[in-house]
């Protein structure tokens, strides 16, 4: 069994920094100025120091690419002792690592201070309507139905999705759910009878506010693997990776016409 699965993507990094109380990015109200202070932000430093120690002590799996076939095989076989992930993970585990059924349980994130109840977010999803759509009215009505109708929402929840509305998150059926329906239509008790949504709903209540993302976050994610991601893989240190990432983000911001502060 490998001790712990780390992940090599910017979404995970930002979520961990967010949970550590970090605020490395900000944009002025008029949208002209961007601040990138990854190298000096206390939350970033707190996470990097801890993560570097985990890497140095061999407590993190660093050789398997996150969400790859090999990664899911390790999830399914029980090779990973734990995985830090988000509320959208159950559906992905269900269909990509079916052999893991019964081996996993959900728990709250460890926190930095004893008794502290704090969490963050990692990712999400949305429904978008193209301006060129020939059936815009019908498409919008479907999106509205899928997003607001309780039966439509629960159909996605039954497959391991997580709702965006507070009404569903307080629904007894949602909170007491112990099984999911896989892509073949089979009902699976993946988490050994645990009411897993109750844990996710509790985590949602603990999310701290005020964290910001960069206005060019897509670019930031695209260059993460070669900078901080390299540190996850043991090819450089966390602090060196963060510095390399910040340099790229500052350069990109300036090239897009922003005034960038560090």
Secondary structure, 3 states (H helix, E strand, C coil): CECCECCCCHHHHHHHHHHCCCCCEEECCCCCEEEECCCCCHHHHHHHHHHHHHHHCCCCECCCCCCCHHHHHHHHHCCECCECCCCCHHHHHHHHCHHHCCCCCCCCCCCCCCCCCCECCCCCCCCCCCCCCCCHHHHHHHHHHHHHCHHHHHHHHCCCCCCCCHHHHCCHHHHCCCCEECCCCCEECCCCCCCHHHHHHHHHHCECCCCCCCCCHHHHHHCCCCCHHHHHCCCCCHHHHHHHHHHHHHHHHHHCCCEEEC
